[in-house]
Structures are given as C-alpha cells and as structure tokens.
C-alpha cells in the first residue's frame, strides 16, 4: 500500500506544534507501516530549509519534491480543483493531511485530516484580517466534510467539530499528539548547561515564565496585570516575569503594554527560544503561567509539568482535559484569578510540592496514552 503525507508544513524547518506533530506522524507511520511505502509531498520553487536528515535509516519513506510556485499551486488547488496531490505522487491509497491547507485529492484516495483546533471559529477577533482571509479561502469546513477520517488532537477539538461543523462522530478519532516527555526532564537544574542557557537568554535568578507565541490569543496582557498585582502585594524585587517565544500578530501592542507598566524593568522578553534550550528555560522557572484563551491541545503546560514546575493555566478549551488536576486552573478573563493562583502555590510549600508531583505524573500519563492511528486499508 502507498501512503502519502503532505509535508509542506515542514519546509521552513520550524519547530512549532504543527511541525512537531507532522514529524511525529511520519515517524509513527514509518514504524507501524513497515510493509507500506510512505511518500512525503513537498513543493517549493525556492530552496527549502528542511533537510529531512532525521529520516536517515528509515527505508520505507521517500521525499518527493515538486518545484512549482506555491501561490500558483494553491490557486490551482482552490480554483481549478486540480491537480490531485495523490496523483502527483504516482497514486496513493491513503493521504494524510496534518493541518488545514490548500489541497485536492482524487475520490478513490482516502483522506485523513488532522484538526488541531477551531480557534479561528471560536475567537476570530484574535486573528489578523490576513489570517481570517486565508481561512476563508482554505475553507476548513469543506476540508472536514471531504475527509474520510478526521484526527482530532483532543476531546475538546472533537467536540468543536461536532458542534460547529456538524461532523458525524463516527468519522472523528481523538488521537493525542506525540509528546516526548523524557526530553523535558526536571533533573537538570544543577547542570552546567542550565547555567549556560540562563546566561544565553540573560535570565534572572528567580522568575515566573510564559512560553508561547506573543499574540492576543495567549492573553499575555492579563498575565502582566496579574504580575503587577503580585509586585504590589509582595514587593519581591528579586522575582521577575519572563515572556519567551516568537513574535506573532500584534506583538507590538503587548510590548507597549509592558512599557507602560511601572514594573517594566521586571519584565523580560527573550524572543525565540531554541528547541534544545526549552527544558532549561522551563526548569529554571518558579512557576509556569499559561492563561491562553484557547488551545487545541496545549503543549507548553505539559512540557512545564514534565520539568517539575507548577503550572497555572486556563480552565477553557482543551487545557483542563490535558492538565487534569495537576495544574491550578483559572478564568483567563480575570487577571486577579491568575494572581490568586500565584499566591496559592507560593504561600504554602506543601501545595507547591503537591502540584510539582501531580504535574510530573500527569506528563507521564499523557505521554503513555495510546497514540494508535487505526488505518483502514
């Protein structure tokens, strides 16, 4: 059997959630479909940044690259419903689409579509006009309707698919993403690498941490307000707030919010964090605070838990499902609740240690949960 995978999301060589999911999916298929041929679909007129070296030694995976201008190919997919991506690969029995994108497949090819979240439907105001326009043309509703199987990354996303798109539950399978819990080990605090990473990003001795894309949906303004409450109440000048992650939509508004804060010198932006440095950034934190307004899965809280750092996160979308009772859950629209979460964890050492322990256990539980993808051959 021939299995196609749309690997275009990997071409920039980034390590965001969709890219990590796609790499995990390809490795899973290579390991569980050893008798099948797996062909990766890539396309770019310009040189791509991904070298696919991580595929070395995997004999049943082939990368097939086309060199058409992406805008022209996307236009053809959207306007002409042609060409068919599976036919471009020489014909495939199954084709995996790991995220919403412009794609067309022939009727005889089974399509497996992964849906990470429907945040653009639930909170359209947190997306730029350009991004909303992109969703309009990609037409996620049609992609879901035309798919034989939809892989939802959480029960929350599955519920949204049924509620918003009226997808028959029989076509939806909840499959958690591949979480590498062992990479985010908390047993690194005293290593020399820890000191080197803290010097690299100019991190303070004691800090609260947020790690994620700097954009409105992450609700960073509420976190800053909660931090101001904390500083007003406790006057602890040695505790800083570290906001780490790449810049997203309206990041300048968040930076302006910090500039107007009386504690602006206590708030540190680190910009993009290299993947190998993340465990050290987490492990050095006093608390990890993630008041996001919406998540399809939510890797950062889980990563922080694996690093033995107590977590405060939102009680909405998929976050309660992922965190369970291992995090302090707050209403993200009430910054004072974030402050109360900080107080709860730091005023009582027993509570602090309890959430550390719960967090590491939860991370292991999620890591061990079945990631089996049933493939109808």
C-alpha positions as CSV (number, residue, x, y, z in Angstrom):
1,X,0.0,0.0,0.0
2,X,1.1,3.6,-0.8
3,X,0.6,6.2,1.9
4,X,1.0,9.9,1.1
5,X,1.8,12.6,3.6
6,X,1.5,16.4,3.0
7,X,4.9,17.5,4.4
8,X,4.8,21.1,3.1
9,X,4.5,22.5,6.6
10,X,8.0,21.2,7.3
11,X,9.7,23.1,4.5
12,X,10.6,26.2,6.7
13,X,12.5,24.0,9.2
14,X,10.5,25.4,12.2
15,X,9.6,23.6,15.4
16,X,6.1,24.8,16.2
17,X,3.3,22.5,17.2
18,X,2.1,21.5,13.7
19,X,5.7,20.8,12.5
20,X,6.4,18.7,15.6
21,X,3.1,16.8,15.1
22,X,3.9,16.1,11.4
23,X,7.4,14.8,12.2
24,X,5.9,12.5,14.9
25,X,3.2,11.4,12.5
26,X,5.7,10.4,9.8
27,X,7.9,8.5,12.3
28,X,4.8,6.7,13.6
29,X,3.7,5.7,10.1
30,X,7.3,4.6,9.2
31,X,7.4,2.4,12.4
32,X,3.9,0.9,12.2
33,X,3.5,0.5,8.4
34,X,6.8,-1.1,7.6
35,X,5.4,-3.1,4.7
36,X,3.9,0.0,3.1
37,X,5.5,2.8,1.0
38,X,5.3,6.2,2.6
39,X,5.8,9.2,0.2
40,X,6.1,12.8,1.5
41,X,4.6,15.5,-0.7
42,X,6.7,18.7,-0.7
43,X,6.6,21.7,-3.1
44,X,8.6,24.9,-3.4
45,X,10.0,26.9,-6.2
46,X,12.7,28.3,-3.8
47,X,15.1,26.1,-1.8
48,X,13.6,24.6,1.3
49,X,15.2,24.9,4.8
50,X,14.2,21.4,6.0
51,X,16.9,18.8,5.1
52,X,15.0,15.7,6.3
53,X,18.1,14.3,7.9
54,X,16.0,12.8,10.7
55,X,14.7,10.3,8.1
56,X,18.1,8.7,7.6
57,X,17.9,5.0,8.2
58,X,14.2,4.8,7.6
59,X,13.9,2.7,4.4
60,X,10.2,2.9,3.7
61,X,9.9,6.8,3.5
62,X,10.6,8.7,0.3
63,X,10.6,12.5,-0.1
64,X,9.1,13.7,-3.4
65,X,9.7,17.4,-4.2
66,X,7.9,19.5,-6.8
67,X,9.2,22.9,-7.8
68,X,6.1,24.8,-8.7
69,X,5.5,28.3,-7.2
70,X,3.3,27.7,-4.2
71,X,0.9,30.5,-4.9
72,X,0.2,29.1,-8.4
73,X,-0.2,25.5,-7.0
74,X,-2.5,26.8,-4.2
75,X,-4.6,28.7,-6.7
76,X,-5.0,25.6,-8.9
77,X,-6.0,23.5,-5.9
78,X,-8.5,26.2,-4.8
79,X,-9.9,27.4,-8.1
80,X,-9.5,24.5,-10.5
81,X,-9.6,21.6,-8.0
82,X,-6.6,20.4,-9.9
83,X,-4.0,18.8,-9.9
84,X,-4.7,15.9,-7.4
85,X,-1.8,15.7,-4.9
86,X,-2.1,11.9,-4.6
87,X,-1.8,11.6,-8.4
88,X,1.3,13.8,-8.4
89,X,2.9,11.2,-6.1
90,X,2.1,8.4,-8.6
91,X,-1.2,7.5,-6.9
92,X,-1.7,6.7,-3.2
93,X,-4.2,4.6,-1.3
94,X,-4.3,6.9,1.7
95,X,-3.2,10.6,2.1
96,X,-2.5,12.2,5.4
97,X,-3.1,16.0,5.7
98,X,-1.6,17.1,9.0
99,X,-3.1,20.6,9.1
100,X,-5.5,22.8,7.2
101,X,-4.1,23.8,3.8
102,X,-4.9,24.1,0.1
103,X,-5.1,20.5,-1.2
104,X,-7.0,18.4,-3.7
105,X,-7.2,14.6,-3.8
106,X,-8.9,12.2,-6.1
107,X,-12.1,10.4,-5.0
108,X,-10.5,6.9,-4.8
109,X,-7.9,8.1,-2.3
110,X,-8.8,8.0,1.4
111,X,-8.1,11.3,3.1
112,X,-7.0,11.5,6.8
113,X,-7.2,15.1,8.0
114,X,-5.7,16.3,11.4
115,X,-7.6,19.1,13.1
116,X,-5.6,20.8,15.8
117,X,-8.2,23.4,16.8
118,X,-11.0,25.6,15.6
119,X,-9.8,28.7,17.5
120,X,-10.4,30.8,14.3
121,X,-14.1,29.9,14.6
122,X,-14.4,30.4,18.4
123,X,-12.2,33.6,18.7
124,X,-12.0,35.2,15.2
125,X,-11.1,38.6,16.8
126,X,-7.7,37.1,17.9
127,X,-6.6,36.6,14.3
128,X,-5.4,39.1,11.8
129,X,-7.6,40.0,8.8
130,X,-5.0,38.3,6.5
131,X,-5.2,35.1,8.6
132,X,-9.0,35.2,8.6
133,X,-9.0,35.7,4.8
134,X,-6.6,32.7,4.5
135,X,-9.1,30.5,6.5
136,X,-11.9,31.7,4.3
137,X,-10.2,30.5,1.1
138,X,-8.8,27.3,2.6
139,X,-12.3,26.5,3.7
140,X,-11.7,24.2,6.8
141,X,-15.4,23.2,6.8
142,X,-15.1,21.8,3.3
143,X,-11.9,20.0,4.1
144,X,-13.5,18.3,7.1
145,X,-16.6,17.4,5.0
146,X,-14.5,15.8,2.3
147,X,-12.3,13.8,4.7
148,X,-12.9,10.1,5.3
149,X,-11.3,10.3,8.8
150,X,-10.6,13.3,11.0
151,X,-7.9,13.0,13.6
152,X,-8.7,15.4,16.5
153,X,-5.8,16.2,18.8
154,X,-8.1,16.4,21.9
155,X,-11.7,15.7,23.0
156,X,-12.2,19.4,23.1
157,X,-11.4,19.7,19.4
158,X,-13.6,16.7,18.6
159,X,-16.5,18.4,20.4
160,X,-15.9,21.6,18.4
161,X,-16.0,19.6,15.1
162,X,-19.4,18.1,16.1
163,X,-20.8,21.4,17.4
164,X,-19.5,23.9,14.8
165,X,-19.2,21.8,11.6
166,X,-21.8,19.1,12.4
167,X,-19.3,16.3,11.6
168,X,-20.6,12.8,12.2
169,X,-18.8,11.5,15.4
170,X,-18.2,8.2,13.6
171,X,-15.7,9.9,11.3
172,X,-13.7,11.6,14.2
173,X,-10.9,9.9,16.2
174,X,-9.3,11.5,19.1
175,X,-5.5,10.9,18.9
176,X,-3.3,12.9,21.2
177,X,-0.1,14.3,19.6
178,X,3.2,12.7,20.2
179,X,4.6,14.1,23.4
180,X,8.3,13.5,24.2
181,X,8.0,13.6,28.0
182,X,11.6,12.4,28.5
183,X,13.1,15.4,26.8
184,X,11.6,17.7,29.3
185,X,13.2,16.3,32.4
186,X,13.4,18.3,35.6
187,X,16.7,16.7,36.6
188,X,18.8,19.4,35.0
189,X,18.8,22.3,37.4
190,X,22.4,21.8,38.6
191,X,24.0,21.1,35.3
192,X,26.4,23.4,33.6
193,X,24.1,23.5,30.6
194,X,21.5,25.1,32.8
195,X,23.8,27.9,33.8
196,X,24.9,28.4,30.1
197,X,21.3,28.7,28.9
198,X,20.4,31.2,31.6
199,X,23.4,33.3,30.6
200,X,22.4,33.0,26.9
201,X,19.0,34.5,27.5
202,X,20.0,36.8,30.3
203,X,17.5,35.1,32.7
204,X,17.2,36.2,36.3
205,X,17.7,34.0,39.3
206,X,14.0,33.8,40.1
207,X,11.2,34.2,37.6
208,X,7.6,33.4,36.5
209,X,7.6,32.1,33.0
210,X,5.3,32.3,29.9
211,X,6.5,30.5,26.8
212,X,4.5,30.6,23.6
213,X,3.8,32.8,20.6
214,X,3.4,36.5,21.5
215,X,-0.1,37.2,20.2
216,X,-3.5,38.3,21.6
217,X,-4.9,34.7,22.0
218,X,-2.3,33.9,24.5
219,X,-3.7,36.6,26.8
220,X,-0.3,37.9,27.9
221,X,-1.8,41.3,29.0
222,X,-3.8,39.6,31.7
223,X,-0.6,37.8,32.9
224,X,1.2,41.2,33.1
225,X,-1.6,42.6,35.1
226,X,-1.5,39.6,37.5
227,X,2.3,40.1,37.9
228,X,1.7,43.8,38.7
229,X,-0.8,42.6,41.5
230,X,1.9,40.3,42.8
231,X,4.6,43.0,42.9
232,X,2.2,45.5,44.5
233,X,1.3,43.0,47.2
234,X,4.7,41.4,48.0
235,X,7.3,43.9,46.8
236,X,9.6,41.0,45.9
237,X,12.1,42.7,43.6
238,X,14.1,39.5,43.0
239,X,11.1,37.8,41.2
240,X,10.8,38.8,37.5
241,X,8.4,37.9,34.7
242,X,10.0,36.2,31.7
243,X,7.9,36.2,28.5
244,X,9.5,33.8,26.0
245,X,8.6,32.9,22.4
246,X,8.5,34.2,18.9
247,X,6.6,37.3,17.9
248,X,3.1,36.9,16.5
249,X,0.3,39.1,15.4
250,X,0.0,42.4,17.4
251,X,3.1,41.7,19.4
252,X,3.9,45.4,19.5
253,X,0.7,46.1,21.4
254,X,1.9,43.7,24.1
255,X,5.3,45.3,24.2
256,X,3.7,48.7,24.6
257,X,1.7,47.3,27.5
258,X,4.9,46.4,29.2
259,X,6.5,49.8,28.5
260,X,3.5,51.4,30.3
261,X,3.9,49.2,33.3
262,X,5.5,50.6,36.5
263,X,7.3,47.2,36.7
264,X,8.6,47.3,33.1
265,X,12.2,46.7,34.3
266,X,11.0,43.5,36.0
267,X,9.5,42.1,32.8
268,X,11.9,40.4,30.4
269,X,11.3,39.4,26.7
270,X,13.6,36.6,25.4
271,X,12.2,36.4,21.9
272,X,12.5,33.0,20.1
273,X,13.8,30.1,22.2
274,X,15.7,27.3,20.5
275,X,14.1,23.9,20.9
276,X,17.1,22.4,22.8
277,X,17.0,25.2,25.3
278,X,13.3,24.9,26.2
279,X,13.8,22.3,29.0
280,X,16.3,24.5,30.8
281,X,14.1,27.6,30.5
282,X,11.2,25.7,32.0
283,X,13.2,24.0,34.7
284,X,14.7,27.3,35.9
285,X,11.2,28.9,36.5
286,X,9.5,29.4,39.8
287,X,6.1,29.0,38.1
288,X,4.8,28.4,34.6
289,X,1.8,30.6,33.8
290,X,-0.2,30.0,30.6
291,X,-3.5,32.0,30.6
292,X,-4.3,31.2,26.9
293,X,-7.9,31.9,25.7
294,X,-8.0,28.9,23.5
295,X,-5.9,25.8,22.8
296,X,-6.5,22.7,20.6
297,X,-4.1,20.7,22.8
298,X,-1.6,22.9,24.7
299,X,2.0,21.6,24.8
300,X,3.6,24.3,26.9
301,X,1.8,23.4,30.2
302,X,2.5,19.7,29.7
303,X,6.2,20.5,29.0
304,X,6.5,22.6,32.1
305,X,4.9,19.8,34.2
306,X,7.4,17.3,32.9
307,X,10.2,19.7,34.1
308,X,8.7,19.6,37.6
309,X,7.4,23.2,37.5
310,X,4.0,24.0,39.0
311,X,1.5,25.3,36.4
312,X,-1.2,27.9,36.3
313,X,-3.4,27.7,33.2
314,X,-6.9,28.4,31.8
315,X,-10.0,26.3,32.5
316,X,-11.2,26.6,28.9
317,X,-10.9,24.7,25.7
318,X,-8.6,21.7,25.9
319,X,-6.4,22.9,28.8
320,X,-8.5,21.2,31.6
321,X,-8.5,18.0,29.6
322,X,-4.7,18.0,29.3
323,X,-3.8,19.3,32.7
324,X,-6.4,17.4,34.8
325,X,-6.0,18.1,38.5
326,X,-2.2,18.7,38.0
327,X,-2.5,22.5,37.4
328,X,-4.2,25.4,39.1
329,X,-7.0,26.3,36.7
330,X,-8.1,29.9,36.4
331,X,-10.6,32.1,34.4
332,X,-8.3,33.7,31.9
333,X,-10.6,36.7,31.6
334,X,-9.9,37.6,35.3
335,X,-6.3,38.6,35.9
336,X,-6.9,38.6,39.6
337,X,-7.5,34.8,39.5
338,X,-4.0,34.4,38.0
339,X,-2.7,36.4,40.9
340,X,-4.6,34.2,43.3
341,X,-3.1,31.1,41.6
342,X,0.4,32.5,42.2
343,X,-0.4,33.1,45.8
344,X,-1.9,29.7,46.3
345,X,1.2,28.0,45.0
346,X,3.9,30.2,46.7
347,X,2.4,30.8,50.1
348,X,2.3,27.1,51.1
349,X,5.3,24.9,50.3
350,X,3.2,21.7,50.6
351,X,0.8,22.9,48.0
352,X,3.7,23.9,45.7
353,X,5.3,20.4,46.1
354,X,1.9,18.7,45.6
355,X,1.4,20.4,42.2
356,X,5.0,19.6,41.2
357,X,4.4,15.9,41.9
358,X,1.0,15.9,40.2
359,X,2.4,17.7,37.2
360,X,5.2,15.2,36.5
361,X,2.8,12.3,37.0
362,X,0.3,13.9,34.6
363,X,3.0,14.4,31.9
364,X,3.9,10.7,32.1
365,X,0.2,9.7,31.8
366,X,-0.3,11.8,28.7
367,X,3.0,10.5,27.2
368,X,1.9,6.9,27.8
369,X,-1.6,7.4,26.4
370,X,-2.3,5.4,23.2
371,X,-1.3,7.2,20.0
372,X,-2.5,4.4,17.8
373,X,-3.9,5.5,14.5
374,X,-6.3,3.0,13.0
375,X,-5.7,2.8,9.3
376,X,-8.4,1.3,7.2
377,X,-6.5,-0.4,4.4
